[in-house]
Amino acid sequence: MSRNGHRGKGMADGKGAQLWKMIRDNEVCRASAVPRLEHVPLFVPGMGSDLMSGAVTQIVWPVLVAFTHEMRATYSALAEIIVTTEKHQYFNPSKIDWDLDSFDLPYLAGRQLLLVPREFVSRRLIMNHGQFYRREALEDIVEQRTSTSSQSKKRILKKNLKEEFPDRRATNLQQALAARGRDEDLVADYERFTDQRFAVMTHEDVVLTILSRLS
């Protein structure tokens, strides 16, 4: 991911190799409990919104280039911006490997401009490791302890479990693996929950988000 340099808080030198090692050595990934890229932040430390957006952008780069040209054909203001050709790394699904190709994109403020559909973005990662920890991992611990003891659910308090299991991602990993052993899928349950709550950002949301990044 960092083969051809980096900008901002994305994949710095060596970060791609470090990330791959973390994913490769992760028990959940080895057990195929993480079938989708967006599940990785639930279990792998350091995978925040910046790295995830950078990784996903590289993978869907040709799709975003096509969308950018579609918008240029739709809006005259974009069509008036000069277009330049630069080589860029992207993931080639036919080769199942990274590739390098030349892409034509509008050139603005000293760099090429790549547009992203509003439906592709959100204010934060949808797969949130903290929310998974509270909603799925701790709840699973409560369920398992309740089923194997005479205690009622009310006596097993999540605030006490947070003290017992302070490492969120490690707890997520532990409970996801344990659930897989019972033929249950905490990740799939959480994904259904997030799918129901997902809402496309409004134009106002996008503007406020951009302004907050610039301030």
PyRosetta script that sets phi, psi and omega in degrees:
from pyrosetta import init, pose_from_sequence

init()
pose = pose_from_sequence("MSRNGHRGKGMADGKGAQLWKMIRDNEVCRASAVPRLEHVPLFVPGMGSDLMSGAVTQIVWPVLVAFTHEMRATYSALAEIIVTTEKHQYFNPSKIDWDLDSFDLPYLAGRQLLLVPREFVSRRLIMNHGQFYRREALEDIVEQRTSTSSQSKKRILKKNLKEEFPDRRATNLQQALAARGRDEDLVADYERFTDQRFAVMTHEDVVLTILSRLS")
pose.set_psi(1, -28.5)
pose.set_omega(1, -178.6)
pose.set_phi(2, -104.4)
pose.set_psi(2, 18.3)
pose.set_omega(2, -174.9)
pose.set_phi(3, -58.6)
pose.set_psi(3, -38.3)
pose.set_omega(3, -175.1)
pose.set_phi(4, -111.7)
pose.set_psi(4, 36.4)
pose.set_omega(4, 176.6)
pose.set_phi(5, 89.9)
pose.set_psi(5, -179.8)
pose.set_omega(5, -176.0)
pose.set_phi(6, -155.6)
pose.set_psi(6, 165.5)
pose.set_omega(6, 174.9)
pose.set_phi(7, -139.8)
pose.set_psi(7, 152.6)
pose.set_omega(7, 174.4)
pose.set_phi(8, 61.9)
pose.set_psi(8, -138.4)
pose.set_omega(8, -174.7)
pose.set_phi(9, -101.5)
pose.set_psi(9, 22.0)
pose.set_omega(9, -177.4)
pose.set_phi(10, -80.8)
pose.set_psi(10, -145.6)
pose.set_omega(10, -176.7)
pose.set_phi(11, -74.6)
pose.set_psi(11, 96.1)
pose.set_omega(11, 178.7)
pose.set_phi(12, -72.6)
pose.set_psi(12, 174.0)
pose.set_omega(12, -178.0)
pose.set_phi(13, -52.7)
pose.set_psi(13, 125.3)
pose.set_omega(13, 177.3)
pose.set_phi(14, 81.3)
pose.set_psi(14, -8.9)
pose.set_omega(14, -176.4)
pose.set_phi(15, -67.1)
pose.set_psi(15, -35.3)
pose.set_omega(15, 179.1)
pose.set_phi(16, -61.2)
pose.set_psi(16, -45.5)
pose.set_omega(16, 179.5)
pose.set_phi(17, -65.3)
pose.set_psi(17, -39.1)
pose.set_omega(17, 179.4)
pose.set_phi(18, -64.8)
pose.set_psi(18, -42.2)
pose.set_omega(18, 179.3)
pose.set_phi(19, -63.4)
pose.set_psi(19, -44.9)
pose.set_omega(19, -179.1)
pose.set_phi(20, -61.0)
pose.set_psi(20, -39.9)
pose.set_omega(20, 179.1)
pose.set_phi(21, -62.5)
pose.set_psi(21, -41.7)
pose.set_omega(21, 179.8)
pose.set_phi(22, -63.1)
pose.set_psi(22, -42.6)
pose.set_omega(22, -179.4)
pose.set_phi(23, -69.1)
pose.set_psi(23, -43.3)
pose.set_omega(23, -178.5)
pose.set_phi(24, -62.1)
pose.set_psi(24, -38.7)
pose.set_omega(24, -176.8)
pose.set_phi(25, -88.2)
pose.set_psi(25, -1.3)
pose.set_omega(25, -176.8)
pose.set_phi(26, -79.2)
pose.set_psi(26, 128.6)
pose.set_omega(26, -176.5)
pose.set_phi(27, -61.0)
pose.set_psi(27, -37.4)
pose.set_omega(27, -178.8)
pose.set_phi(28, -65.2)
pose.set_psi(28, -43.4)
pose.set_omega(28, 179.1)
pose.set_phi(29, -64.3)
pose.set_psi(29, -40.9)
pose.set_omega(29, 179.5)
pose.set_phi(30, -65.6)
pose.set_psi(30, -30.7)
pose.set_omega(30, 179.5)
pose.set_phi(31, -86.8)
pose.set_psi(31, 6.0)
pose.set_omega(31, 179.3)
pose.set_phi(32, 59.8)
pose.set_psi(32, 32.6)
pose.set_omega(32, 176.2)
pose.set_phi(33, -87.1)
pose.set_psi(33, -4.0)
pose.set_omega(33, 179.5)
pose.set_phi(34, -122.9)
pose.set_psi(34, 81.9)
pose.set_omega(34, -176.8)
pose.set_phi(35, -77.9)
pose.set_psi(35, -11.6)
pose.set_omega(35, -176.0)
pose.set_phi(36, -128.8)
pose.set_psi(36, 148.5)
pose.set_omega(36, -177.3)
pose.set_phi(37, -57.9)
pose.set_psi(37, -39.1)
pose.set_omega(37, -175.7)
pose.set_phi(38, -68.1)
pose.set_psi(38, -11.7)
pose.set_omega(38, 176.4)
pose.set_phi(39, -79.1)
pose.set_psi(39, -19.9)
pose.set_omega(39, -174.5)
pose.set_phi(40, -55.6)
pose.set_psi(40, -42.1)
pose.set_omega(40, -179.1)
pose.set_phi(41, -61.2)
pose.set_psi(41, -18.2)
pose.set_omega(41, 178.6)
pose.set_phi(42, -67.0)
pose.set_psi(42, -25.7)
pose.set_omega(42, -171.1)
pose.set_phi(43, -125.7)
pose.set_psi(43, -23.9)
pose.set_omega(43, -173.7)
pose.set_phi(44, -101.3)
pose.set_psi(44, 118.9)
pose.set_omega(44, 179.0)
pose.set_phi(45, -60.8)
pose.set_psi(45, 145.6)
pose.set_omega(45, 176.6)
pose.set_phi(46, 87.1)
pose.set_psi(46, -8.6)
pose.set_omega(46, -179.5)
pose.set_phi(47, -89.2)
pose.set_psi(47, 85.9)
pose.set_omega(47, 178.4)
pose.set_phi(48, -100.2)
pose.set_psi(48, -167.3)
pose.set_omega(48, -174.9)
pose.set_phi(49, -64.7)
pose.set_psi(49, -36.9)
pose.set_omega(49, -178.8)
pose.set_phi(50, -63.5)
pose.set_psi(50, -49.7)
pose.set_omega(50, -178.4)
pose.set_phi(51, -68.0)
pose.set_psi(51, -37.7)
pose.set_omega(51, 179.8)
pose.set_phi(52, -66.8)
pose.set_psi(52, -43.3)
pose.set_omega(52, -179.9)
pose.set_phi(53, -64.9)
pose.set_psi(53, -38.1)
pose.set_omega(53, 178.0)
pose.set_phi(54, -64.6)
pose.set_psi(54, -44.8)
pose.set_omega(54, -179.0)
pose.set_phi(55, -64.8)
pose.set_psi(55, -46.3)
pose.set_omega(55, -178.2)
pose.set_phi(56, -64.9)
pose.set_psi(56, -39.8)
pose.set_omega(56, 180.0)
pose.set_phi(57, -60.2)
pose.set_psi(57, -42.0)
pose.set_omega(57, 178.8)
pose.set_phi(58, -62.1)
pose.set_psi(58, -39.4)
pose.set_omega(58, -176.3)
pose.set_phi(59, -69.9)
pose.set_psi(59, -40.8)
pose.set_omega(59, -176.6)
pose.set_phi(60, -100.4)
pose.set_psi(60, 18.3)
pose.set_omega(60, -175.6)
pose.set_phi(61, -49.7)
pose.set_psi(61, -51.2)
pose.set_omega(61, -179.4)
pose.set_phi(62, -60.0)
pose.set_psi(62, -34.3)
pose.set_omega(62, 178.5)
pose.set_phi(63, -64.8)
pose.set_psi(63, -41.4)
pose.set_omega(63, -179.9)
pose.set_phi(64, -70.3)
pose.set_psi(64, -33.5)
pose.set_omega(64, 175.6)
pose.set_phi(65, -63.4)
pose.set_psi(65, -44.7)
pose.set_omega(65, 179.1)
pose.set_phi(66, -62.3)
pose.set_psi(66, -39.7)
pose.set_omega(66, 178.3)
pose.set_phi(67, -64.7)
pose.set_psi(67, -40.7)
pose.set_omega(67, 179.3)
pose.set_phi(68, -60.0)
pose.set_psi(68, -43.4)
pose.set_omega(68, 179.0)
pose.set_phi(69, -69.1)
pose.set_psi(69, -32.7)
pose.set_omega(69, 175.6)
pose.set_phi(70, -63.1)
pose.set_psi(70, -40.7)
pose.set_omega(70, 178.7)
pose.set_phi(71, -69.7)
pose.set_psi(71, -34.2)
pose.set_omega(71, 176.5)
pose.set_phi(72, -63.8)
pose.set_psi(72, -35.8)
pose.set_omega(72, 179.4)
pose.set_phi(73, -73.9)
pose.set_psi(73, -19.8)
pose.set_omega(73, -176.9)
pose.set_phi(74, -93.1)
pose.set_psi(74, -36.6)
pose.set_omega(74, -173.9)
pose.set_phi(75, -117.7)
pose.set_psi(75, 121.2)
pose.set_omega(75, -175.3)
pose.set_phi(76, -63.8)
pose.set_psi(76, -32.7)
pose.set_omega(76, -179.8)
pose.set_phi(77, -62.0)
pose.set_psi(77, -37.1)
pose.set_omega(77, 176.9)
pose.set_phi(78, -73.3)
pose.set_psi(78, -35.7)
pose.set_omega(78, -178.6)
pose.set_phi(79, -65.0)
pose.set_psi(79, -24.5)
pose.set_omega(79, -178.4)
pose.set_phi(80, -79.8)
pose.set_psi(80, -14.0)
pose.set_omega(80, -179.6)
pose.set_phi(81, -75.5)
pose.set_psi(81, 134.8)
pose.set_omega(81, -179.6)
pose.set_phi(82, -59.8)
pose.set_psi(82, 144.7)
pose.set_omega(82, 179.8)
pose.set_phi(83, -109.3)
pose.set_psi(83, 135.5)
pose.set_omega(83, 176.8)
pose.set_phi(84, -122.5)
pose.set_psi(84, 161.7)
pose.set_omega(84, 179.2)
pose.set_phi(85, -113.9)
pose.set_psi(85, 125.3)
pose.set_omega(85, 178.4)
pose.set_phi(86, -138.6)
pose.set_psi(86, 152.2)
pose.set_omega(86, 176.5)
pose.set_phi(87, -82.2)
pose.set_psi(87, 142.5)
pose.set_omega(87, -179.3)
pose.set_phi(88, -146.0)
pose.set_psi(88, 144.4)
pose.set_omega(88, 177.4)
pose.set_phi(89, -79.9)
pose.set_psi(89, 140.1)
pose.set_omega(89, 176.6)
pose.set_phi(90, -152.2)
pose.set_psi(90, 166.1)
pose.set_omega(90, -179.9)
pose.set_phi(91, -91.0)
pose.set_psi(91, 122.8)
pose.set_omega(91, -178.9)
pose.set_phi(92, -95.1)
pose.set_psi(92, 106.4)
pose.set_omega(92, -176.0)
pose.set_phi(93, -65.5)
pose.set_psi(93, -25.4)
pose.set_omega(93, 179.7)
pose.set_phi(94, -72.0)
pose.set_psi(94, -30.3)
pose.set_omega(94, 178.1)
pose.set_phi(95, -95.7)
pose.set_psi(95, -15.1)
pose.set_omega(95, -171.7)
pose.set_phi(96, 52.8)
pose.set_psi(96, 48.0)
pose.set_omega(96, -178.6)
pose.set_phi(97, -160.5)
pose.set_psi(97, 165.2)
pose.set_omega(97, 176.5)
pose.set_phi(98, -71.3)
pose.set_psi(98, 147.2)
pose.set_omega(98, -179.4)
pose.set_phi(99, -139.0)
pose.set_psi(99, 168.2)
pose.set_omega(99, -180.0)
pose.set_phi(100, -130.8)
pose.set_psi(100, 130.8)
pose.set_omega(100, -178.4)
pose.set_phi(101, -150.3)
pose.set_psi(101, 166.6)
pose.set_omega(101, 178.1)
pose.set_phi(102, -92.7)
pose.set_psi(102, 136.1)
pose.set_omega(102, -178.9)
pose.set_phi(103, -130.1)
pose.set_psi(103, 136.7)
pose.set_omega(103, 175.3)
pose.set_phi(104, -92.0)
pose.set_psi(104, 124.6)
pose.set_omega(104, 179.9)
pose.set_phi(105, -144.1)
pose.set_psi(105, 153.9)
pose.set_omega(105, 174.8)
pose.set_phi(106, -58.6)
pose.set_psi(106, 144.6)
pose.set_omega(106, -177.9)
pose.set_phi(107, -113.3)
pose.set_psi(107, 117.0)
pose.set_omega(107, -174.4)
pose.set_phi(108, -141.9)
pose.set_psi(108, 134.7)
pose.set_omega(108, 176.4)
pose.set_phi(109, 54.9)
pose.set_psi(109, 38.7)
pose.set_omega(109, 172.5)
pose.set_phi(110, 86.6)
pose.set_psi(110, 6.5)
pose.set_omega(110, 178.2)
pose.set_phi(111, -155.7)
pose.set_psi(111, 164.5)
pose.set_omega(111, 178.5)
pose.set_phi(112, -71.6)
pose.set_psi(112, 146.1)
pose.set_omega(112, -177.5)
pose.set_phi(113, -104.0)
pose.set_psi(113, 123.7)
pose.set_omega(113, 177.4)
pose.set_phi(114, -117.0)
pose.set_psi(114, 123.2)
pose.set_omega(114, -178.7)
pose.set_phi(115, -95.0)
pose.set_psi(115, 146.7)
pose.set_omega(115, -178.6)
pose.set_phi(116, -124.7)
pose.set_psi(116, 130.4)
pose.set_omega(116, 178.0)
pose.set_phi(117, -59.5)
pose.set_psi(117, 142.4)
pose.set_omega(117, 178.9)
pose.set_phi(118, -56.7)
pose.set_psi(118, -33.2)
pose.set_omega(118, -178.4)
pose.set_phi(119, -67.6)
pose.set_psi(119, -13.5)
pose.set_omega(119, -177.9)
pose.set_phi(120, -88.0)
pose.set_psi(120, -11.9)
pose.set_omega(120, -169.0)
pose.set_phi(121, -123.0)
pose.set_psi(121, 163.5)
pose.set_omega(121, 174.9)
pose.set_phi(122, -150.2)
pose.set_psi(122, 171.7)
pose.set_omega(122, -178.5)
pose.set_phi(123, -68.7)
pose.set_psi(123, -28.5)
pose.set_omega(123, -177.6)
pose.set_phi(124, -147.3)
pose.set_psi(124, 171.7)
pose.set_omega(124, 176.8)
pose.set_phi(125, -61.6)
pose.set_psi(125, 130.5)
pose.set_omega(125, 177.8)
pose.set_phi(126, -68.2)
pose.set_psi(126, -41.1)
pose.set_omega(126, 176.5)
pose.set_phi(127, -84.6)
pose.set_psi(127, 88.8)
pose.set_omega(127, -173.5)
pose.set_phi(128, -97.2)
pose.set_psi(128, 119.8)
pose.set_omega(128, -173.8)
pose.set_phi(129, -66.5)
pose.set_psi(129, -31.4)
pose.set_omega(129, 178.1)
pose.set_phi(130, -69.3)
pose.set_psi(130, -41.3)
pose.set_omega(130, 178.9)
pose.set_phi(131, -68.9)
pose.set_psi(131, -39.1)
pose.set_omega(131, 176.6)
pose.set_phi(132, -61.7)
pose.set_psi(132, -41.3)
pose.set_omega(132, 179.0)
pose.set_phi(133, -58.7)
pose.set_psi(133, -46.9)
pose.set_omega(133, -177.6)
pose.set_phi(134, -74.5)
pose.set_psi(134, -42.6)
pose.set_omega(134, -171.8)
pose.set_phi(135, -84.0)
pose.set_psi(135, -37.6)
pose.set_omega(135, -174.5)
pose.set_phi(136, -106.7)
pose.set_psi(136, -54.1)
pose.set_omega(136, -173.6)
pose.set_phi(137, -65.3)
pose.set_psi(137, -53.3)
pose.set_omega(137, -178.5)
pose.set_phi(138, -66.5)
pose.set_psi(138, -38.3)
pose.set_omega(138, 179.2)
pose.set_phi(139, -64.3)
pose.set_psi(139, -36.4)
pose.set_omega(139, 178.2)
pose.set_phi(140, -66.0)
pose.set_psi(140, -38.7)
pose.set_omega(140, 177.0)
pose.set_phi(141, -62.5)
pose.set_psi(141, -43.3)
pose.set_omega(141, 178.3)
pose.set_phi(142, -59.5)
pose.set_psi(142, -47.6)
pose.set_omega(142, -178.4)
pose.set_phi(143, -61.1)
pose.set_psi(143, -44.6)
pose.set_omega(143, -177.1)
pose.set_phi(144, -68.6)
pose.set_psi(144, -40.5)
pose.set_omega(144, -179.6)
pose.set_phi(145, -70.2)
pose.set_psi(145, -35.0)
pose.set_omega(145, 179.4)
pose.set_phi(146, -67.7)
pose.set_psi(146, -38.4)
pose.set_omega(146, -177.4)
pose.set_phi(147, -73.0)
pose.set_psi(147, -17.2)
pose.set_omega(147, -178.0)
pose.set_phi(148, -111.9)
pose.set_psi(148, 10.8)
pose.set_omega(148, 178.9)
pose.set_phi(149, -144.2)
pose.set_psi(149, 172.6)
pose.set_omega(149, 179.6)
pose.set_phi(150, -87.9)
pose.set_psi(150, 0.5)
pose.set_omega(150, -178.5)
pose.set_phi(151, -72.9)
pose.set_psi(151, 150.2)
pose.set_omega(151, 174.9)
pose.set_phi(152, -87.8)
pose.set_psi(152, 161.2)
pose.set_omega(152, 179.8)
pose.set_phi(153, -57.5)
pose.set_psi(153, -36.5)
pose.set_omega(153, -175.2)
pose.set_phi(154, -64.3)
pose.set_psi(154, -25.2)
pose.set_omega(154, -177.8)
pose.set_phi(155, -83.5)
pose.set_psi(155, -14.7)
pose.set_omega(155, 175.8)
pose.set_phi(156, -99.5)
pose.set_psi(156, 97.2)
pose.set_omega(156, -174.5)
pose.set_phi(157, -90.1)
pose.set_psi(157, 137.6)
pose.set_omega(157, -179.1)
pose.set_phi(158, -63.7)
pose.set_psi(158, -32.5)
pose.set_omega(158, -179.8)
pose.set_phi(159, -64.0)
pose.set_psi(159, -32.2)
pose.set_omega(159, 176.0)
pose.set_phi(160, -73.5)
pose.set_psi(160, -36.1)
pose.set_omega(160, 178.2)
pose.set_phi(161, -66.8)
pose.set_psi(161, -32.8)
pose.set_omega(161, 178.5)
pose.set_phi(162, -63.4)
pose.set_psi(162, -33.0)
pose.set_omega(162, 176.6)
pose.set_phi(163, -73.1)
pose.set_psi(163, -34.9)
pose.set_omega(163, -179.8)
pose.set_phi(164, -76.5)
pose.set_psi(164, -32.6)
pose.set_omega(164, -179.1)
pose.set_phi(165, -123.9)
pose.set_psi(165, 74.3)
pose.set_omega(165, -174.5)
pose.set_phi(166, -74.3)
pose.set_psi(166, -26.2)
pose.set_omega(166, -178.0)
pose.set_phi(167, -84.6)
pose.set_psi(167, 106.4)
pose.set_omega(167, -172.9)
pose.set_phi(168, -64.1)
pose.set_psi(168, -51.4)
pose.set_omega(168, -176.5)
pose.set_phi(169, -66.6)
pose.set_psi(169, -38.0)
pose.set_omega(169, 177.9)
pose.set_phi(170, -63.6)
pose.set_psi(170, -38.9)
pose.set_omega(170, 177.9)
pose.set_phi(171, -68.3)
pose.set_psi(171, -41.3)
pose.set_omega(171, 176.1)
pose.set_phi(172, -56.9)
pose.set_psi(172, -45.1)
pose.set_omega(172, 179.9)
pose.set_phi(173, -62.1)
pose.set_psi(173, -47.8)
pose.set_omega(173, -178.3)
pose.set_phi(174, -59.8)
pose.set_psi(174, -47.3)
pose.set_omega(174, -176.4)
pose.set_phi(175, -74.9)
pose.set_psi(175, -32.8)
pose.set_omega(175, 177.1)
pose.set_phi(176, -64.2)
pose.set_psi(176, -42.3)
pose.set_omega(176, 178.1)
pose.set_phi(177, -66.5)
pose.set_psi(177, -42.9)
pose.set_omega(177, 179.7)
pose.set_phi(178, -61.9)
pose.set_psi(178, -40.9)
pose.set_omega(178, 179.9)
pose.set_phi(179, -66.2)
pose.set_psi(179, -38.8)
pose.set_omega(179, 177.8)
pose.set_phi(180, -60.4)
pose.set_psi(180, -35.6)
pose.set_omega(180, 178.0)
pose.set_phi(181, -66.0)
pose.set_psi(181, -21.1)
pose.set_omega(181, 177.6)
pose.set_phi(182, -100.1)
pose.set_psi(182, 11.7)
pose.set_omega(182, -176.6)
pose.set_phi(183, 61.9)
pose.set_psi(183, 34.2)
pose.set_omega(183, 174.8)
pose.set_phi(184, -117.5)
pose.set_psi(184, 153.6)
pose.set_omega(184, -174.5)
pose.set_phi(185, -128.9)
pose.set_psi(185, 97.1)
pose.set_omega(185, 179.7)
pose.set_phi(186, -66.7)
pose.set_psi(186, -33.4)
pose.set_omega(186, -179.2)
pose.set_phi(187, -66.3)
pose.set_psi(187, -43.9)
pose.set_omega(187, 178.6)
pose.set_phi(188, -64.2)
pose.set_psi(188, -39.9)
pose.set_omega(188, 177.7)
pose.set_phi(189, -61.1)
pose.set_psi(189, -44.0)
pose.set_omega(189, -179.0)
pose.set_phi(190, -67.5)
pose.set_psi(190, -37.6)
pose.set_omega(190, 179.3)
pose.set_phi(191, -64.0)
pose.set_psi(191, -39.3)
pose.set_omega(191, 177.2)
pose.set_phi(192, -62.0)
pose.set_psi(192, -39.8)
pose.set_omega(192, 178.8)
pose.set_phi(193, -63.3)
pose.set_psi(193, -46.7)
pose.set_omega(193, -178.0)
pose.set_phi(194, -69.1)
pose.set_psi(194, -34.8)
pose.set_omega(194, 178.5)
pose.set_phi(195, -60.9)
pose.set_psi(195, -39.1)
pose.set_omega(195, -179.0)
pose.set_phi(196, -68.9)
pose.set_psi(196, -28.4)
pose.set_omega(196, -175.9)
pose.set_phi(197, -95.3)
pose.set_psi(197, -9.9)
pose.set_omega(197, -175.7)
pose.set_phi(198, -68.4)
pose.set_psi(198, 135.1)
pose.set_omega(198, 176.2)
pose.set_phi(199, -134.7)
pose.set_psi(199, 135.7)
pose.set_omega(199, 179.9)
pose.set_phi(200, -66.4)
pose.set_psi(200, 137.3)
pose.set_omega(200, 179.7)
pose.set_phi(201, -63.5)
pose.set_psi(201, 140.8)
pose.set_omega(201, 175.3)
pose.set_phi(202, -80.3)
pose.set_psi(202, 169.1)
pose.set_omega(202, 176.6)
pose.set_phi(203, -60.3)
pose.set_psi(203, -38.4)
pose.set_omega(203, 179.3)
pose.set_phi(204, -64.4)
pose.set_psi(204, -40.5)
pose.set_omega(204, 177.4)
pose.set_phi(205, -58.9)
pose.set_psi(205, -43.6)
pose.set_omega(205, -178.4)
pose.set_phi(206, -63.3)
pose.set_psi(206, -46.3)
pose.set_omega(206, -179.5)
pose.set_phi(207, -61.7)
pose.set_psi(207, -45.3)
pose.set_omega(207, -179.9)
pose.set_phi(208, -63.8)
pose.set_psi(208, -37.9)
pose.set_omega(208, 178.8)
pose.set_phi(209, -65.5)
pose.set_psi(209, -43.0)
pose.set_omega(209, 178.8)
pose.set_phi(210, -63.8)
pose.set_psi(210, -44.6)
pose.set_omega(210, -179.7)
pose.set_phi(211, -62.6)
pose.set_psi(211, -38.1)
pose.set_omega(211, 179.7)
pose.set_phi(212, -67.0)
pose.set_psi(212, -32.8)
pose.set_omega(212, 178.1)
pose.set_phi(213, -71.7)
pose.set_psi(213, -31.7)
pose.set_omega(213, -177.4)
pose.set_phi(214, -81.9)
pose.set_psi(214, -21.5)
pose.set_omega(214, -176.8)
pose.set_phi(215, -78.3)
pose.dump_pdb("model.pdb")
